[in-house]
Amino acid sequence: MSALNLLYVFAAVFTLGVLSAWRIANYAERHQLWTLRLRMSLWQPYVLTSWILCAYTAISIALYNLSPAIILDSNEQGTLSNVLVWLAIGIAFIVSIDLALRALKTRDYLWLRWKAWTGPSRTGIPPAIARYIGNSEDWHSLVAFASNIQQHPVERFAGSFIHSGIVEDPTDLLRARAVLDQKRNFFWSSQSKEMSGVYQPIVSDHSVSILWGEHIGFQRRCSRGIISVPPNLLNARPALKSGLSGNAICLAYGILARNKGLEPASLICNLGTKDSFRIFEEDGLWPHPAKTLRGFYYRELNQAFSLLGHSYVTAATELALLLADSDPALIGDWLDSNLEHQDLLFNHEVHAMGASQEDLKRLYRGHYGAMLVSLSLYRKGVQIRPEITVFDAVCKLEGAELPFWAVSDAMAARRQRELNTYGPTLQRLVGAVI
């Protein structure tokens, strides 16, 4: 078989493979297999680009080889035939390059979409099953005892050949353990009292908030919140109904689906006045041309989060605007640093220093303010959120004095570290948000 025939066979097989992958992707979307779908999308730009270039090469060679077979009555017709063949090859080249560039243009967004929807998640655990929470080894013990757990379609095919981890949902594992204990009239207890990933305060007979993911042994998977996202925002090139790009909105949905906490309606974002918006826009690290989209974004996000209040919708809108203006590489680094989440270690640190339940609630209420400021002033490599700076602003807003632990030397050092990290405009931005 000649090299040319091999090329035709390869192009045909490659086309069948691409069509099969396309049908699998459509099936995954229809049946809410979003972890599988988002994982497949990471390869989509490269597969499509390779297929487009391969198809162009095969078609061009076929056109060139077919041109002598055309029956010609004169030399003039032969010349015209050759011109038409080369014109068709040229047009195919332009179209192929255009399609390949469009496919490659989506790669940064699709990678960010994977990170935004599959990062660590914050979940509320009911008090009846919270007692089973332990460390990563205890989670694996729960998996060993659990059986017949029906995975949600969103989480299926979360397994990976590269990374291993628990594929079951933590709430499902805890509930399965409770059911098993009830059947056996036996109470299982974790080996560790650490309760990894759980935010303070831990109050008897109250739900607890746990941050779970790869850091405590779970496999990366898509958040279930994706099932509530409009289909037009889940394409490789999402768009709002107005025709505007929906990239930033989809990324914001993914982040907000994972980081709400127990009382999202209490989260503070007071970017409701003209001066506050101006300060927040002018004192960030980069220009904010997307601010003209604020009305469009607010209407879209208000449909999803209106029950959580104006403050929450405002925070969601500003997050989407920041994502629209930020460099994709910086957003990816910001997500890798988990700065969309309240600082769990800092939460534990201040609790150990004697922070009261009300102090810890104030830290939580400033959670979205710290998130917005951290992204607005983000530089590559930053690993700290402005938690104590925002806490100071929340105390001032609520007319509360700083507690004893907040005026300690350790917290003074933390304030200085946050200021050194984010720069002299930190205080103004925090003041604008809070």
C-alpha positions as CSV (number, residue, x, y, z in Angstrom):
1,M,0.0,0.0,0.0
2,S,1.4,3.4,-1.0
3,A,2.0,6.2,1.4
4,L,-0.8,8.1,-0.3
5,N,-3.3,5.3,0.3
6,L,-2.1,5.1,3.9
7,L,-2.9,8.8,4.3
8,Y,-6.4,8.3,3.0
9,V,-7.0,5.3,5.3
10,F,-5.6,7.3,8.3
11,A,-7.8,10.2,7.5
12,A,-10.9,8.0,7.2
13,V,-10.1,6.2,10.5
14,F,-9.3,9.5,12.2
15,T,-12.6,10.9,11.0
16,L,-14.5,7.9,12.4
17,G,-12.7,8.4,15.7
18,V,-13.6,12.1,15.9
19,L,-17.2,11.4,15.0
20,S,-17.4,8.7,17.7
21,A,-15.9,11.0,20.3
22,W,-18.4,13.7,19.3
23,R,-21.3,11.2,19.8
24,I,-19.9,10.2,23.2
25,A,-19.6,13.8,24.2
26,N,-23.3,14.4,23.2
27,Y,-24.3,11.4,25.1
28,A,-22.4,12.6,28.2
29,E,-24.1,16.0,28.1
30,R,-27.6,14.5,27.7
31,H,-27.1,12.1,30.6
32,Q,-25.3,14.6,32.8
33,L,-22.0,12.8,32.8
34,W,-20.2,16.1,33.3
35,T,-17.0,14.9,34.9
36,L,-16.4,12.7,31.8
37,R,-17.5,15.5,29.5
38,L,-15.2,18.1,31.0
39,R,-12.3,15.7,31.0
40,M,-12.9,14.9,27.3
41,S,-13.0,18.7,26.5
42,L,-9.4,19.1,27.6
43,W,-8.3,17.2,24.5
44,Q,-11.0,18.6,22.2
45,P,-9.0,21.6,20.8
46,Y,-6.0,19.4,19.9
47,V,-8.0,16.5,18.4
48,L,-10.2,18.9,16.3
49,T,-7.1,20.8,15.1
50,S,-5.3,17.6,14.1
51,W,-8.4,16.3,12.4
52,I,-9.0,19.5,10.5
53,L,-5.4,19.6,9.2
54,C,-5.4,15.9,8.4
55,A,-8.7,16.2,6.5
56,Y,-7.4,19.3,4.6
57,T,-4.3,17.4,3.5
58,A,-6.3,14.4,2.3
59,I,-8.8,16.5,0.4
60,S,-6.2,18.7,-1.2
61,I,-4.2,15.6,-2.5
62,A,-7.4,14.0,-3.7
63,L,-8.4,17.2,-5.6
64,Y,-4.9,17.5,-7.1
65,N,-4.9,13.8,-8.3
66,L,-8.4,14.0,-9.7
67,S,-7.7,17.1,-11.9
68,P,-6.1,15.1,-14.8
69,A,-9.1,12.8,-14.9
70,I,-11.4,15.6,-15.9
71,I,-12.3,15.3,-19.6
72,L,-11.1,18.4,-21.4
73,D,-12.0,19.5,-24.9
74,S,-9.4,22.2,-25.2
75,N,-6.3,23.6,-23.7
76,E,-8.2,26.6,-22.4
77,Q,-10.6,24.3,-20.5
78,G,-7.6,22.4,-19.1
79,T,-6.1,25.6,-17.9
80,L,-9.4,26.7,-16.4
81,S,-9.7,23.3,-14.7
82,N,-6.3,23.6,-13.1
83,V,-7.1,27.1,-11.9
84,L,-10.3,25.9,-10.3
85,V,-8.6,23.0,-8.6
86,W,-6.0,25.2,-7.1
87,L,-8.6,27.8,-6.1
88,A,-10.6,25.0,-4.3
89,I,-7.4,23.9,-2.5
90,G,-6.7,27.5,-1.5
91,I,-10.2,28.0,-0.2
92,A,-10.0,24.7,1.7
93,F,-6.7,25.9,3.2
94,I,-8.1,29.2,4.4
95,V,-11.2,27.5,5.9
96,S,-9.1,24.8,7.6
97,I,-6.7,27.3,9.1
98,D,-9.7,29.4,10.4
99,L,-11.4,26.4,11.9
100,A,-8.1,25.1,13.5
101,L,-7.4,28.5,15.0
102,R,-10.9,28.7,16.4
103,A,-10.5,25.2,18.0
104,L,-7.1,26.1,19.5
105,K,-8.5,29.4,20.8
106,T,-10.8,27.5,23.2
107,R,-8.0,25.5,24.9
108,D,-7.3,28.1,27.7
109,Y,-11.0,28.5,28.5
110,L,-11.7,24.7,28.5
111,W,-8.7,24.1,30.9
112,L,-10.0,26.9,33.2
113,R,-13.5,25.4,33.0
114,W,-12.1,22.1,34.2
115,K,-10.4,23.8,37.1
116,A,-13.3,26.0,38.0
117,W,-15.8,23.1,38.2
118,T,-13.6,20.3,39.6
119,G,-11.6,22.0,42.4
120,P,-12.1,21.4,46.1
121,S,-15.8,21.7,47.3
122,R,-17.2,23.1,50.5
123,T,-20.2,21.1,51.7
124,G,-22.5,21.2,54.7
125,I,-22.7,18.0,56.6
126,P,-25.8,17.3,58.8
127,P,-25.1,16.8,62.5
128,A,-26.4,13.2,62.6
129,I,-23.6,12.1,60.3
130,A,-20.9,14.7,61.0
131,R,-19.7,12.5,63.9
132,Y,-18.2,10.0,61.4
133,I,-15.8,12.6,59.9
134,G,-12.1,11.9,60.6
135,N,-8.9,12.2,58.6
136,S,-8.0,10.9,55.1
137,E,-7.4,7.3,56.4
138,D,-10.8,7.3,58.0
139,W,-12.4,8.3,54.7
140,H,-10.8,5.3,53.1
141,S,-12.1,3.1,55.9
142,L,-15.6,4.4,55.2
143,V,-15.2,3.5,51.5
144,A,-14.2,-0.1,52.5
145,F,-17.4,-0.5,54.5
146,A,-19.7,1.3,52.0
147,S,-21.4,-0.7,49.3
148,N,-24.0,-0.1,46.7
149,I,-23.6,3.6,46.7
150,Q,-25.3,5.0,43.7
151,Q,-23.1,7.7,42.2
152,H,-24.8,10.8,40.8
153,P,-24.3,10.9,37.0
154,V,-22.2,14.1,37.3
155,E,-19.6,12.2,39.3
156,R,-19.4,9.0,37.2
157,F,-16.2,8.2,35.4
158,A,-14.3,10.4,37.9
159,G,-11.5,7.7,38.1
160,S,-8.2,8.5,36.5
161,F,-5.2,6.4,35.4
162,I,-2.9,9.2,36.6
163,H,-4.4,10.1,39.9
164,S,-6.1,7.7,42.4
165,G,-8.6,8.8,45.0
166,I,-12.0,8.2,46.5
167,V,-14.7,8.5,43.9
168,E,-17.7,8.5,46.2
169,D,-19.3,11.7,47.5
170,P,-18.4,12.3,51.2
171,T,-22.0,12.9,52.2
172,D,-23.0,9.7,50.5
173,L,-20.3,7.8,52.4
174,L,-21.3,9.2,55.8
175,R,-25.0,8.4,55.2
176,A,-24.1,4.9,54.1
177,R,-22.1,4.4,57.3
178,A,-25.1,5.7,59.4
179,V,-27.5,3.3,57.7
180,L,-25.1,0.4,58.3
181,D,-24.7,1.3,61.9
182,Q,-28.5,1.5,62.3
183,K,-28.9,-2.0,60.7
184,R,-26.2,-3.5,62.9
185,N,-27.1,-1.6,66.0
186,F,-23.4,-0.6,66.2
187,F,-21.7,2.8,66.3
188,W,-18.5,3.2,64.2
189,S,-16.1,5.9,65.2
190,S,-13.2,7.4,63.3
191,Q,-9.7,6.6,64.4
192,S,-8.8,10.3,64.4
193,K,-10.5,13.2,66.1
194,E,-8.9,15.6,63.6
195,M,-12.0,16.0,61.4
196,S,-9.9,17.0,58.4
197,G,-11.2,19.8,56.2
198,V,-13.9,20.9,58.7
199,Y,-14.2,24.6,59.4
200,Q,-14.6,25.9,62.9
201,P,-16.9,26.4,64.8
202,I,-18.0,22.9,65.3
203,V,-21.2,23.1,67.4
204,S,-23.1,20.2,68.8
205,D,-26.4,19.5,66.9
206,H,-25.4,21.9,64.1
207,S,-24.3,21.2,60.6
208,V,-20.6,21.5,59.9
209,S,-18.9,22.8,56.8
210,I,-16.2,20.6,55.2
211,L,-13.7,21.5,52.5
212,W,-13.1,18.2,50.6
213,G,-11.1,17.3,47.6
214,E,-7.8,15.8,46.6
215,H,-6.1,17.2,49.7
216,I,-8.0,14.7,51.9
217,G,-7.9,11.8,49.4
218,F,-10.9,12.3,47.1
219,Q,-10.7,12.1,43.3
220,R,-11.2,15.3,41.4
221,R,-14.7,15.5,39.9
222,C,-17.2,18.0,38.7
223,S,-19.5,19.8,41.1
224,R,-23.2,18.7,41.1
225,G,-24.1,22.4,40.8
226,I,-23.4,22.1,37.0
227,I,-26.9,20.6,36.5
228,S,-28.5,24.0,37.2
229,V,-26.5,25.9,34.7
230,P,-28.3,26.8,31.4
231,P,-27.2,24.6,28.5
232,N,-26.1,27.7,26.4
233,L,-23.3,28.3,29.0
234,L,-21.9,24.8,28.8
235,N,-20.6,24.9,25.3
236,A,-17.0,25.2,24.3
237,R,-17.9,28.8,23.3
238,P,-20.6,29.7,25.7
239,A,-22.8,32.7,25.0
240,L,-25.5,34.6,26.9
241,K,-28.9,35.0,25.3
242,S,-27.9,38.6,24.3
243,G,-25.1,37.0,22.2
244,L,-22.3,38.2,24.5
245,S,-19.6,35.7,25.6
246,G,-20.5,33.6,28.5
247,N,-17.0,32.3,29.4
248,A,-16.7,34.3,32.6
249,I,-20.2,33.5,33.7
250,C,-19.6,29.7,33.4
251,L,-16.3,30.0,35.3
252,A,-18.1,32.0,38.0
253,Y,-20.9,29.4,38.3
254,G,-18.3,26.7,38.8
255,I,-16.5,28.6,41.5
256,L,-19.7,29.6,43.3
257,A,-21.0,26.1,43.2
258,R,-18.1,25.0,45.3
259,N,-17.4,27.7,47.9
260,K,-20.6,28.9,49.4
261,G,-20.5,27.5,52.9
262,L,-23.4,27.1,55.3
263,E,-24.9,30.6,55.2
264,P,-24.3,32.2,51.8
265,A,-27.0,34.8,52.3
266,S,-24.9,36.3,55.1
267,L,-21.8,36.9,53.0
268,I,-20.9,40.5,52.7
269,C,-20.3,42.4,49.5
270,N,-21.2,46.1,49.6
271,L,-20.1,47.1,46.1
272,G,-23.5,48.9,45.7
273,T,-22.5,52.5,45.4
274,K,-20.9,54.3,42.5
275,D,-17.8,55.3,44.6
276,S,-17.3,51.8,45.8
277,F,-17.3,50.4,42.2
278,R,-15.0,53.2,41.1
279,I,-12.4,52.5,43.8
280,F,-12.6,48.7,43.2
281,E,-12.1,49.2,39.5
282,E,-9.3,51.8,39.6
283,D,-7.2,50.3,42.4
284,G,-7.0,46.8,40.9
285,L,-3.8,45.6,39.1
286,W,-5.3,45.8,35.6
287,P,-7.9,47.7,33.7
288,H,-11.5,46.7,33.9
289,P,-13.1,47.0,30.4
290,A,-15.6,44.3,31.2
291,K,-17.3,46.7,33.7
292,T,-19.6,47.7,30.8
293,L,-21.0,44.2,31.0
294,R,-22.1,44.5,34.6
295,G,-25.8,44.9,33.8
296,F,-25.8,41.8,31.5
297,Y,-23.9,39.7,34.1
298,Y,-26.1,40.8,37.0
299,R,-29.3,39.9,35.2
300,E,-27.9,36.4,34.3
301,L,-26.6,35.7,37.8
302,N,-29.7,37.2,39.5
303,Q,-31.8,34.5,37.9
304,A,-29.7,31.9,39.7
305,F,-28.9,33.5,43.0
306,S,-31.7,36.0,43.7
307,L,-32.9,34.0,46.8
308,L,-29.5,34.6,48.4
309,G,-29.9,38.3,48.3
310,H,-28.6,41.4,46.5
311,S,-25.2,41.2,48.3
312,Y,-24.5,37.7,47.0
313,V,-25.6,38.5,43.4
314,T,-23.3,41.5,43.5
315,A,-20.4,39.4,44.6
316,A,-21.1,36.9,41.9
317,T,-21.3,39.6,39.3
318,E,-18.0,41.2,40.3
319,L,-16.3,37.7,40.3
320,A,-17.5,37.2,36.8
321,L,-16.3,40.6,35.7
322,L,-12.8,40.0,37.2
323,L,-12.6,36.6,35.5
324,A,-13.5,38.3,32.2
325,D,-10.7,40.8,32.6
326,S,-8.0,38.6,34.0
327,D,-5.3,36.7,32.1
328,P,-6.2,33.0,31.8
329,A,-2.8,31.9,33.2
330,L,-3.3,34.1,36.3
331,I,-6.8,32.7,36.8
332,G,-5.5,29.2,36.6
333,D,-2.7,29.9,39.1
334,W,-5.3,31.6,41.4
335,L,-7.5,28.5,41.3
336,D,-4.5,26.2,41.8
337,S,-3.8,28.1,45.0
338,N,-7.4,27.6,46.2
339,L,-7.9,31.3,46.9
340,E,-11.6,31.0,46.0
341,H,-12.0,29.3,49.3
342,Q,-11.9,30.6,52.9
343,D,-8.5,29.9,54.4
344,L,-9.0,26.7,56.3
345,L,-5.7,26.8,58.1
346,F,-6.2,30.4,59.2
347,N,-9.7,29.4,60.5
348,H,-8.1,26.7,62.6
349,E,-5.3,29.0,63.8
350,V,-7.6,31.8,65.1
351,H,-9.9,29.2,66.7
352,A,-6.9,27.8,68.6
353,M,-6.0,31.3,69.7
354,G,-9.4,31.7,71.3
355,A,-11.7,33.2,68.6
356,S,-15.4,33.0,69.6
357,Q,-18.2,31.7,67.5
358,E,-19.1,35.2,66.5
359,D,-15.5,36.0,65.5
360,L,-15.5,32.9,63.3
361,K,-18.8,33.9,61.8
362,R,-17.4,37.3,61.0
363,L,-14.4,35.7,59.2
364,Y,-16.9,33.6,57.2
365,R,-19.0,36.7,56.3
366,G,-16.0,38.3,54.9
367,H,-15.1,35.3,52.8
368,Y,-16.3,36.6,49.4
369,G,-14.8,40.0,50.1
370,A,-11.4,38.3,50.6
371,M,-12.0,36.3,47.4
372,L,-12.7,39.3,45.3
373,V,-9.8,41.3,46.6
374,S,-7.4,38.4,46.2
375,L,-8.3,38.1,42.5
376,S,-8.3,41.8,41.8
377,L,-4.8,42.2,43.2
378,Y,-3.5,38.7,42.3
379,R,0.1,38.1,41.2
380,K,1.5,34.8,40.2
381,G,2.7,32.7,43.2
382,V,0.5,34.4,45.9
383,Q,-0.6,31.8,48.5
384,I,-2.3,34.0,51.0
385,R,-5.8,35.6,51.2
386,P,-6.4,39.0,53.0
387,E,-8.3,37.3,55.7
388,I,-7.4,39.4,58.7
389,T,-7.6,42.7,56.8
390,V,-11.1,41.8,55.7
391,F,-11.9,40.7,59.3
392,D,-10.9,44.2,60.6
393,A,-13.2,45.8,58.0
394,V,-16.1,43.5,59.0
395,C,-15.7,44.4,62.7
396,K,-15.6,48.1,61.8
397,L,-18.8,47.7,59.6
398,E,-20.6,46.0,62.4
399,G,-19.4,48.3,65.1
400,A,-17.5,45.6,67.0
401,E,-14.2,46.0,68.7
402,L,-11.3,43.8,67.6
403,P,-11.1,40.7,69.9
404,F,-7.9,40.0,71.9
405,W,-6.5,37.5,69.5
406,A,-6.8,39.9,66.6
407,V,-4.5,42.4,68.2
408,S,-1.8,39.8,69.1
409,D,1.7,39.9,67.6
410,A,0.9,36.9,65.4
411,M,-2.0,38.8,63.8
412,A,0.0,42.0,63.4
413,A,2.6,39.9,61.5
414,R,-0.2,38.5,59.4
415,R,-1.6,41.9,58.6
416,Q,1.9,43.0,57.5
417,R,2.3,39.9,55.4
418,E,-1.0,40.5,53.6
419,L,-0.1,44.2,53.0
420,N,3.3,43.2,51.6
421,T,1.7,40.6,49.4
422,Y,-1.1,42.7,47.9
423,G,0.4,46.2,48.0
424,P,-0.7,49.6,49.3
425,T,-4.1,49.6,47.6
426,L,-5.2,46.6,49.7
427,Q,-7.0,48.7,52.4
428,R,-8.9,50.7,49.8
429,L,-10.1,47.7,48.0
430,V,-11.2,45.9,51.2
431,G,-13.0,49.1,52.3
432,A,-14.8,49.3,48.9
433,V,-16.0,45.7,49.1
434,I,-16.9,45.6,52.8
